[in-house]
């Protein structure tokens, strides 16, 4: 039986890959064994179950939803494509998503690190390794870019734009624009109005 496998895979292909412990299929599908109610990766070192006793699933979640438990030998949670496989990049991606949603507009980097389950110094190292910038730098760039979009696309007053983009004061808004563009935000508004 097949359950949500990627296109191009059929039962015979999955069964051959499972029996051969083909690493090319690791993370592509999971094998559920009916007799034990355990699911495995195709590379599991345990003696393969009989073909008539297996089901194939496109994800670990699908196998668990069908009532199977993860194998303790091959650890399906570490298959390619899983959060554990992606490692620190997953933590950074989650952090980027939270920053994009404005987490650092109200919270601190320490609170962001706690939310992600790491220490503040480790979070800084991860961001520098994966993005080349600190979480604070990324948040500052996001604020300036959001403000520039508001200036270009709306007629909101600049002080409202400052707070809507996540700045805590108009002074910081102005300073950020001068640091980024070398001119105040009002100069962009004048340029738009004179067109």
Backbone as CSV, one residue per row, in Angstrom:
resi,resn,N_x,N_y,N_z,CA_x,CA_y,CA_z,C_x,C_y,C_z
1,UNK,0.840,-1.189,0.000,0.000,0.000,0.000,0.880,1.246,0.000
2,UNK,0.473,2.268,-0.740,1.200,3.527,-0.830,0.390,4.620,-0.157
3,UNK,1.052,5.527,0.530,0.350,6.616,1.189,1.083,7.922,0.932
4,UNK,0.635,8.701,-0.030,1.181,10.025,-0.289,2.646,10.066,-0.685
5,UNK,3.079,9.153,-1.533,4.472,9.153,-1.975,4.702,10.223,-3.039
6,UNK,5.944,10.708,-3.146,6.256,11.677,-4.194,6.022,11.080,-5.582
7,UNK,5.765,11.927,-6.575,5.545,11.444,-7.938,6.736,10.614,-8.432
8,UNK,6.438,9.592,-9.188,7.486,8.757,-9.766,7.855,7.554,-8.917
9,UNK,7.296,7.452,-7.725,7.576,6.294,-6.872,6.375,5.363,-6.852
10,UNK,6.639,4.072,-6.986,5.572,3.090,-6.860,5.994,2.062,-5.812
11,UNK,5.123,1.130,-5.502,5.379,0.161,-4.448,6.636,-0.657,-4.737
12,UNK,6.785,-1.112,-5.971,7.947,-1.948,-6.329,9.261,-1.188,-6.164
13,UNK,9.295,0.073,-6.604,10.505,0.887,-6.475,10.863,1.063,-5.007
14,UNK,9.860,1.379,-4.181,10.102,1.562,-2.744,10.590,0.265,-2.102
15,UNK,9.982,-0.848,-2.480,10.367,-2.117,-1.872,11.802,-2.489,-2.262
16,UNK,12.169,-2.288,-3.526,13.545,-2.570,-3.960,14.539,-1.671,-3.213
17,UNK,14.200,-0.395,-3.070,15.093,0.548,-2.382,15.246,0.165,-0.909
18,UNK,14.164,-0.261,-0.283,14.193,-0.670,1.122,15.068,-1.909,1.306
19,UNK,14.876,-2.895,0.444,15.646,-4.131,0.557,17.134,-3.906,0.271
20,UNK,17.444,-2.957,-0.607,18.840,-2.656,-0.946,19.452,-1.613,0.000
21,UNK,18.636,-1.063,0.883,19.065,0.023,1.785,19.701,1.165,0.988
22,UNK,19.020,1.556,-0.072,19.507,2.568,-1.004,19.462,3.959,-0.365
23,UNK,20.642,4.549,-0.151,20.734,5.869,0.486,20.078,6.975,-0.343
24,UNK,19.935,6.777,-1.621,19.304,7.791,-2.478,17.843,8.031,-2.095
25,UNK,17.232,7.063,-1.431,15.825,7.188,-1.057,15.640,7.578,0.407
26,UNK,16.726,7.797,1.120,16.634,8.166,2.534,15.954,9.526,2.669
27,UNK,14.863,9.561,3.403,14.095,10.792,3.572,13.031,10.997,2.517
28,UNK,13.046,10.197,1.463,12.056,10.323,0.383,10.776,9.583,0.754
29,UNK,10.921,8.432,1.404,9.751,7.687,1.881,10.118,6.958,3.166
30,UNK,9.104,6.462,3.853,9.278,5.703,5.093,8.494,4.406,4.972
31,UNK,9.007,3.373,5.616,8.402,2.045,5.552,7.743,1.724,6.881
32,UNK,6.454,1.405,6.850,5.748,0.964,8.040,5.623,-0.552,8.013
33,UNK,5.938,-1.190,9.126,5.844,-2.651,9.213,4.568,-2.995,9.977
34,UNK,3.647,-3.656,9.302,2.341,-3.967,9.898,2.439,-4.795,11.170
35,UNK,3.354,-5.764,11.195,3.423,-6.698,12.323,3.964,-6.050,13.600
36,UNK,4.854,-5.094,13.474,5.438,-4.448,14.657,4.858,-3.072,14.935
37,UNK,4.178,-2.493,13.944,3.623,-1.124,14.022,4.736,-0.090,14.211
38,UNK,5.905,-0.360,13.610,7.050,0.550,13.650,7.337,1.013,12.225
39,UNK,7.746,2.269,12.077,8.148,2.734,10.745,9.629,3.091,10.745
40,UNK,10.261,2.894,9.580,11.710,3.053,9.435,12.057,3.870,8.198
41,UNK,13.316,4.273,8.162,13.892,4.860,6.954,14.297,3.713,6.032
42,UNK,14.460,3.964,4.734,14.885,2.898,3.818,16.277,2.355,4.131
43,UNK,17.081,3.093,4.893,18.452,2.678,5.192,18.573,1.989,6.547
44,UNK,17.468,1.620,7.160,17.477,1.020,8.494,18.359,-0.237,8.520
45,UNK,19.251,-0.369,9.536,20.144,-1.520,9.593,19.469,-2.826,10.069
46,UNK,18.256,-2.727,10.565,17.538,-3.921,11.049,17.196,-4.821,9.860
47,UNK,17.146,-6.134,10.108,16.787,-7.072,9.041,15.443,-6.658,8.436
48,UNK,15.376,-6.530,7.116,14.144,-6.057,6.470,12.961,-6.997,6.718
49,UNK,11.797,-6.383,6.908,10.567,-7.156,7.079,10.172,-7.766,5.739
50,UNK,9.313,-8.756,5.794,8.808,-9.346,4.550,8.022,-8.299,3.780
51,UNK,8.141,-8.351,2.477,7.492,-7.363,1.618,5.985,-7.312,1.820
52,UNK,5.371,-8.467,2.094,3.913,-8.480,2.246,3.463,-7.760,3.523
53,UNK,4.393,-7.469,4.434,4.049,-6.839,5.710,4.352,-5.342,5.762
54,UNK,4.693,-4.718,4.638,5.087,-3.312,4.689,4.106,-2.395,3.953
55,UNK,4.091,-1.169,4.439,3.364,-0.066,3.807,4.394,1.031,3.568
56,UNK,4.137,1.898,2.611,5.064,2.992,2.357,4.360,4.320,2.545
57,UNK,5.073,5.260,3.179,4.525,6.583,3.481,5.454,7.663,2.934
58,UNK,4.882,8.762,2.522,5.666,9.876,1.989,6.307,10.737,3.058
59,UNK,5.868,10.593,4.313,6.460,11.382,5.399,6.351,10.618,6.711
60,UNK,7.173,11.014,7.659,7.113,10.414,8.993,5.776,10.733,9.644
61,UNK,5.274,11.925,9.398,3.986,12.328,9.981,2.857,11.426,9.480
62,UNK,2.890,11.064,8.197,1.856,10.181,7.649,1.927,8.805,8.302
63,UNK,3.130,8.316,8.549,3.292,7.015,9.205,2.764,7.069,10.635
64,UNK,3.084,8.140,11.344,2.604,8.278,12.717,1.088,8.433,12.763
65,UNK,0.557,9.157,11.812,-0.897,9.329,11.752,-1.606,7.990,11.525
66,UNK,-0.944,7.087,10.823,-1.509,5.762,10.558,-1.301,4.812,11.741
67,UNK,-0.693,5.303,12.822,-0.552,4.496,14.020,0.781,3.790,14.193
68,UNK,1.805,4.185,13.443,3.122,3.554,13.557,4.021,4.376,14.478
69,UNK,4.929,3.694,15.180,5.905,4.342,16.055,7.241,4.428,15.328
70,UNK,8.058,5.468,15.624,9.369,5.557,14.967,10.332,4.490,15.462
71,UNK,11.144,3.992,14.563,12.169,2.989,14.867,13.261,3.631,15.733
72,UNK,13.700,2.905,16.736,14.761,3.422,17.599,16.153,3.178,17.011
73,UNK,16.259,2.316,16.022,17.559,2.029,15.414,17.925,3.049,14.345
74,UNK,17.002,3.337,13.431,17.345,4.231,12.310,16.922,5.676,12.560
75,UNK,16.195,5.945,13.633,15.790,7.310,14.016,15.222,8.116,12.846
76,UNK,13.977,7.844,12.454,13.387,8.569,11.322,13.395,10.090,11.479
77,UNK,13.453,10.574,12.720,13.453,12.033,12.925,14.736,12.689,12.439
78,UNK,15.758,11.889,12.100,17.008,12.455,11.587,17.188,12.214,10.092
79,UNK,16.124,11.819,9.408,16.209,11.582,7.960,16.454,12.896,7.215
80,UNK,17.083,12.824,6.044,17.277,14.045,5.248,15.955,14.764,5.035
81,UNK,16.007,16.099,5.189,14.802,16.913,5.028,14.084,17.177,6.335
82,UNK,14.431,16.463,7.396,13.797,16.686,8.694,14.458,17.882,9.377
83,UNK,13.789,18.499,10.363,14.421,19.612,11.077,15.770,19.238,11.692
84,UNK,15.904,18.029,12.212,17.185,17.616,12.805,18.272,17.530,11.730
85,UNK,17.898,17.092,10.539,18.862,16.993,9.438,19.323,18.389,9.026
86,UNK,18.366,19.311,8.943,18.705,20.676,8.543,19.493,21.405,9.618
87,UNK,19.400,20.920,10.846,20.202,21.427,11.950,20.019,22.901,12.232
88,UNK,21.151,23.599,12.328,21.121,24.988,12.763,20.438,25.897,11.748
89,UNK,20.408,25.504,10.493,19.724,26.327,9.493,18.235,26.435,9.814
90,UNK,17.664,25.399,10.411,16.258,25.430,10.796,16.033,26.466,11.886
91,UNK,16.937,26.518,12.855,16.824,27.502,13.935,16.896,28.913,13.369
92,UNK,17.824,29.141,12.466,17.969,30.467,11.859,16.733,30.807,11.032
93,UNK,16.205,29.834,10.288,15.006,30.089,9.474,13.821,30.457,10.365
94,UNK,13.665,29.752,11.486,12.585,30.091,12.424,12.792,31.493,12.993
95,UNK,14.047,31.809,13.322,14.357,33.140,13.831,14.062,34.222,12.804
96,UNK,14.432,33.965,11.554,14.158,34.932,10.473,12.658,35.168,10.329
97,UNK,11.890,34.088,10.412,10.442,34.208,10.293,9.877,35.070,11.430
98,UNK,10.357,34.839,12.649,9.889,35.632,13.793,10.304,37.102,13.649
99,UNK,11.511,37.343,13.185,11.973,38.720,12.977,11.115,39.391,11.915
100,UNK,10.813,38.664,10.835,9.979,39.216,9.760,8.583,39.565,10.279
101,UNK,8.106,38.804,11.250,6.792,39.082,11.847,6.857,40.206,12.875
102,UNK,8.060,40.750,13.133,8.198,41.888,14.033,8.537,41.535,15.475
103,UNK,9.019,40.328,15.726,9.318,39.905,17.096,10.274,40.870,17.791
104,UNK,11.319,41.319,17.107,12.309,42.195,17.742,11.865,43.647,17.806
105,UNK,10.697,43.970,17.278,10.176,45.329,17.434,9.751,45.562,18.878
106,UNK,9.290,44.511,19.528,8.853,44.604,20.919,9.758,43.814,21.857
107,UNK,10.309,42.695,21.383,11.115,41.826,22.233,12.602,42.057,22.036
108,UNK,13.388,41.366,22.844,14.844,41.480,22.771,15.447,40.258,22.079
109,UNK,16.722,40.339,21.756,17.427,39.203,21.163,17.455,38.046,22.159
110,UNK,17.601,38.347,23.447,17.598,37.299,24.474,16.249,36.573,24.492
111,UNK,15.155,37.308,24.336,13.822,36.682,24.292,13.649,35.851,23.026
112,UNK,14.210,36.332,21.916,14.163,35.565,20.673,14.929,34.260,20.843
113,UNK,16.109,34.331,21.444,16.917,33.131,21.673,16.166,32.146,22.560
114,UNK,15.532,32.649,23.605,14.765,31.767,24.498,13.621,31.105,23.745
115,UNK,12.953,31.858,22.909,11.838,31.313,22.112,12.320,30.208,21.168
116,UNK,13.552,30.345,20.672,14.117,29.354,19.749,14.827,28.214,20.472
117,UNK,14.950,28.329,21.787,15.546,27.251,22.568,17.064,27.214,22.549
118,UNK,17.688,28.369,22.334,19.151,28.451,22.361,19.551,29.661,23.201
119,UNK,20.836,29.761,23.511,21.339,30.916,24.245,21.550,32.099,23.317
120,UNK,21.545,33.333,23.858,21.728,34.533,23.021,23.048,34.551,22.248
121,UNK,24.141,34.123,22.897,25.441,34.117,22.204,25.454,33.084,21.085
122,UNK,24.860,31.922,21.347,24.806,30.889,20.306,23.938,31.360,19.135
123,UNK,22.829,32.026,19.450,21.959,32.557,18.383,22.736,33.550,17.518
124,UNK,23.507,34.411,18.146,24.313,35.372,17.392,25.296,34.648,16.476
125,UNK,25.985,33.611,17.009,26.927,32.843,16.179,26.216,32.187,14.997
126,UNK,25.023,31.607,15.251,24.276,30.955,14.167,23.890,31.956,13.087
127,UNK,23.388,33.116,13.490,22.981,34.128,12.512,24.174,34.628,11.711
128,UNK,25.292,34.852,12.390,26.478,35.322,11.665,26.967,34.272,10.683
129,UNK,26.913,32.989,11.065,27.360,31.913,10.179,26.425,31.761,8.980
130,UNK,25.110,31.810,9.197,24.156,31.518,8.124,23.713,32.740,7.328
131,UNK,23.720,33.935,7.946,23.226,35.111,7.230,24.276,36.204,7.076
132,UNK,25.348,36.136,7.886,26.363,37.173,7.822,25.991,38.429,8.580
133,UNK,24.894,38.390,9.325,24.443,39.556,10.089,23.817,39.083,11.399
134,UNK,23.750,39.989,12.355,23.145,39.652,13.641,21.619,39.751,13.535
135,UNK,20.882,39.152,14.473,19.426,39.294,14.464,18.991,40.759,14.520
136,UNK,19.711,41.569,15.298,19.371,42.994,15.402,19.561,43.704,14.063
137,UNK,20.639,43.373,13.355,20.890,43.986,12.040,19.791,43.607,11.055
138,UNK,19.384,42.351,11.100,18.323,41.893,10.186,17.014,42.598,10.503
139,UNK,16.709,42.755,11.785,15.479,43.449,12.181,15.526,44.917,11.753
140,UNK,16.692,45.553,11.904,16.821,46.957,11.507,16.621,47.122,10.005
141,UNK,17.194,46.231,9.223,17.028,46.285,7.767,15.565,46.069,7.391
142,UNK,14.904,45.120,8.072,13.486,44.859,7.807,12.650,46.104,8.075
143,UNK,12.943,46.802,9.170,12.185,48.024,9.508,12.364,49.099,8.442
144,UNK,13.617,49.327,8.030,13.877,50.359,7.021,13.190,49.996,5.703
145,UNK,13.273,48.725,5.308,12.627,48.307,4.058,11.111,48.440,4.135
146,UNK,10.533,48.082,5.275,9.082,48.216,5.440,8.684,49.690,5.377
147,UNK,9.460,50.538,6.038,9.166,51.974,6.022,9.269,52.537,4.609
148,UNK,10.287,52.125,3.875,10.456,52.611,2.483,9.264,52.199,1.625
149,UNK,8.767,50.970,1.833,7.568,50.543,1.087,6.368,51.405,1.444
150,UNK,6.206,51.700,2.741,5.087,52.565,3.166,5.202,53.944,2.520
151,UNK,6.409,54.497,2.508,6.608,55.824,1.909,6.262,55.789,0.426
152,UNK,6.714,54.757,-0.271,6.487,54.659,-1.714,5.037,54.355,-2.074
153,UNK,4.339,53.609,-1.239,3.026,53.089,-1.627,1.846,53.711,-0.906
154,UNK,2.098,54.558,0.102,0.972,55.152,0.834,1.169,56.649,0.988
155,UNK,0.162,57.282,1.529,0.254,58.710,1.848,0.218,58.924,3.361
156,UNK,0.501,57.882,4.115,0.540,57.987,5.575,1.560,59.033,5.999
157,UNK,1.281,59.756,7.068,2.290,60.680,7.600,3.535,59.905,8.040
158,UNK,4.694,60.546,7.943,5.956,59.873,8.254,6.028,59.371,9.689
159,UNK,5.436,60.117,10.641,5.497,59.646,12.032,4.684,58.363,12.198
160,UNK,3.583,58.216,11.477,2.807,56.969,11.527,3.573,55.823,10.861
161,UNK,4.254,56.137,9.771,5.061,55.128,9.082,6.161,54.607,10.010
162,UNK,6.768,55.502,10.774,7.837,55.100,11.693,7.341,54.023,12.652
163,UNK,6.201,54.246,13.265,5.693,53.279,14.241,5.103,52.040,13.562
164,UNK,4.484,52.208,12.405,3.913,51.065,11.681,5.000,50.110,11.192
165,UNK,6.208,50.631,10.939,7.299,49.774,10.483,8.107,49.166,11.613
166,UNK,7.756,49.494,12.850,8.420,48.856,13.982,9.441,49.712,14.697
167,UNK,9.621,50.960,14.286,10.556,51.836,14.997,9.910,52.277,16.306
168,UNK,10.745,52.429,17.337,10.210,52.826,18.645,10.140,54.330,18.814
169,UNK,10.784,55.068,17.909,10.712,56.534,17.963,10.954,57.094,16.566
170,UNK,10.492,58.324,16.370,10.693,58.992,15.083,12.178,59.296,14.895
171,UNK,12.871,59.600,15.987,14.306,59.876,15.895,15.067,58.666,15.356
172,UNK,14.768,57.479,15.879,15.433,56.263,15.382,15.083,56.006,13.917
173,UNK,13.862,56.302,13.548,13.402,56.181,12.163,14.261,57.072,11.261
174,UNK,14.400,58.336,11.641,15.200,59.277,10.849,16.668,58.867,10.801
175,UNK,17.224,58.459,11.954,18.625,58.040,12.001,18.876,56.816,11.119
176,UNK,17.943,55.877,11.139,18.104,54.668,10.326,18.093,55.009,8.838
177,UNK,17.231,55.927,8.418,17.190,56.319,7.006,18.469,57.043,6.601
178,UNK,18.962,57.906,7.484,20.205,58.608,7.165,21.368,57.617,7.067
179,UNK,21.393,56.638,7.949,22.478,55.647,7.920,22.389,54.760,6.682
180,UNK,21.177,54.421,6.261,20.999,53.511,5.130,21.080,54.224,3.788
181,UNK,20.363,55.321,3.667,20.248,56.008,2.366,21.057,57.304,2.266
182,UNK,21.579,57.783,3.405,22.329,59.030,3.379,21.452,60.254,3.261
183,UNK,20.169,60.099,3.513,19.232,61.221,3.480,18.015,60.909,4.341
184,UNK,17.271,61.945,4.733,16.125,61.712,5.616,14.944,61.100,4.867
185,UNK,14.036,60.458,5.587,12.871,59.852,4.930,11.981,60.876,4.233
186,UNK,11.962,62.093,4.739,11.116,63.126,4.121,11.538,63.423,2.692
187,UNK,12.812,63.224,2.372,13.277,63.487,1.003,12.649,62.504,0.010
188,UNK,12.341,61.299,0.445,11.676,60.321,-0.431,10.227,60.726,-0.659
189,UNK,9.579,61.243,0.360,8.193,61.660,0.230,8.077,62.838,-0.723
190,UNK,9.025,63.776,-0.640,9.006,64.940,-1.538,9.226,64.487,-2.974
191,UNK,10.120,63.526,-3.165,10.401,63.034,-4.509,9.166,62.368,-5.105
192,UNK,8.388,61.682,-4.273,7.185,61.007,-4.745,6.116,62.042,-5.089
193,UNK,5.966,63.077,-4.249,4.921,64.057,-4.449,5.190,64.963,-5.654
194,UNK,6.450,65.186,-6.025,6.759,66.068,-7.146,6.680,65.388,-8.491
195,UNK,6.515,64.050,-8.513,6.458,63.329,-9.800,5.184,63.634,-10.552
